[in-house]
Amino acid sequence: MPPADIGDRLRALPGGSAVALKLDPREYADHYFAVLNATLRDVGSETNAHTIYVTVTNPAAFVWSLAQALDVPADRISFVDAISHIMMNYSDPLPNSTYVETPRALEEIMLRVDYLLRKYPHARSIVVIDSVNSLAIHNPTHLLNEFFHIFLTNLKSRNVLAVILETSDEDPHGLEQMLNLLVDETIDVGRGR
């Protein structure tokens, strides 16, 4: 799907949907910015919407700087940052972030997302997980399967739109197969599928 159409496609999805966005590693920076534009600005700026961004690849401070460039209001986004601690990038925590010590703390990530969903109740809640590939680096496949099954089922039951970023390249962990069983749709960013 052309990057410009991602926002329209995500807006058309009902609450309780789960979608995987596949980014091409050769065009990662462009695709990543297009996905942030679609999720944070296009969908996240809808009336009565709030986005919870789970950072496993890039620290919340970096994602927040990109969100500011997209004119995303601070009250429309919060973060569960699972990467800043291990990157030793925790000196200046964001007020709209909650920090998890490691991406291995999958249960803690679920609890923090649950807390933020209760803290910021909105008619249109979006949870973005950045990314399944980074989680796979830190967690065994069987734990990741269990985590996503429980997590996505919980988000669907609460009518939350779940967006999972995935890098489409060699897949030694079987992530694509796992996600195909759990998501409602996979959008291959930039490839028209």
N, C-alpha and C positions, 0 to 999 in steps of 0.2 A: 504494500500500500504506500503510495507517495506520502512522505512525511507531512505534507500540508493537510492531508485528509484524516490524520489520526485523531485529531480533536473531534471532528464530526462523528467519526465512528464510535469513539468513546462516549460522547454525549448521547448517542442513540441507544447505548446499552442500559438496560434497567438496573436498578439497585439489586444487589445480590448476585451480580455477574462476576466472573473471574476471567481475566484476559491476560495472556502472555504476550509481551512485546519483544520480538526477536530483533536484536541489533547486530548489524554486520560489523565484525571487528575491524575491517579495513576502512570503514567509514564511521567508526564509533563516535568520535566527537560530534560530528554533524547529526547523527541519529540520536545521540543522547540529548543534545539540545532540543531537537525536534520533539522528542518524547516529553521532556520537561515542559516545553511550550504547550503541548497537548494536555498533559495531566494537570499541571499546576495553574496555567493561565486559562486555557479553554474550558476544561471541565471544572477545575477547582474554583474558578471565579463565578460559577453559576450562583444564582440566588440561593441562599441558605446552604451553601456547600462548605465543607472543611476537608482538607487533605492531611493525612498522617503519612509522613514519608519515613520509611525505615531505611536507614543508611548502613550499608555493609560494604559498599565499594568506595564511595566518596564521603568524607566527613560532612556533618550537617552544616558547618560553617561555609563550606564550598558550595553546597547545593543552595543554601540560603542566599549566597552572593549572586548565583545565577537566577534565583527566583526574584530577587530585587531588580535585576536587569530586565526581567519580564513584567515588572510592576505588579507582582503578587503581594497583596496586603498581608502584613504580619499576622493579623487575626484570622486568616484563612488557611494557615499551615502550621503544623507542629511536627516535631521530629522525634523519632526513636533512633538515637545514634549508637550503633554497635561497633563502630570502627575507630573512633577518635582515641579511645583509651589505648588500644594496642598500637596505634600509630604515634602515640605520645603527642597528640595534637589536642590536648584538653585544657590548655591554659586559659582560654577565654570562652567559657560555655555560653551558649545562646539561651536567652530566657524562655524561648518557646520550644526547648528541647529537653528530653530526658535521656540520660546516658546509661548504656549497658556496657559492662566491662569487656565483654568479648562476644564475637559472633557465635560462639559455641553455646551461649546461654539462650537457647531457643525458647525455653519456657518463660524466661524473663522477658524476652522480646514480645511474646504473646500477651503476657500480663501488662506490659507497658502500653501496648496498643489498646488493650481492653480498657485500661485506665483512661487513656486519652479519648476513646470513643465515649466514655461516660462523662468525662470532663467537658467535652465539646460536642454535645448532642446537636446534630443537624439533620435535616431531611435528606440531604445528599452527602454521605460520608464516603471518602475515597481513601484507600490504603494502597500506597505504592511500596513495593519491595525492590530494592536496588542492591544486589541482584542475586538471582538463584545461583549463578556461577560462583560468586564470592562466598555464598553460604556453603557451597559444596567443597570449597577449599578448606574450610574450617570444621566441617561436620561429615561423619560417615553417611553414606547414601541411605542406609536403612533408617537412621534418625531423621534425615531430611524428608524422606517419604512420609514418615509418621507426622512430623511437624506440619508439612503442607496439607496433609489430609485433615488434621484436626483444625488447623488455623483457617484454611479456606472454608471448611464446613461451617465453622463458627461465624466467619464474616458473611457468608451467604445467608445464614439464618437470621442475621441482624440487618439484612438488606444493604450491606456495604459493597461498593464497587471495589474489587481487588485488582490491582495492576501489578504484574510481575515482570521485571526486566530480565532478559536472558540474552547472552551473547551467542549468536549462532556460529559455531565453529566445531572443531572436533569435540565430541561429547563422550569422554571416557566414563562419566558417572551415570549415563542413562537419564540425564535430566529432562531432555526433550520428551522422552517416552513417559516419564513420571508426570510432567506437566500436562501432556495431552490427555491423560486420564482424569485430571483434576480441574482444568480450566474449560470454560465454555467456548472460548475462541482463542486462536493464536494469530497474531498479526505480524507478518514478516515486514519490518520497517524497510521501505525503500525498494522492495522487490515486486510490489504489485500483487502480493498474495495475502 
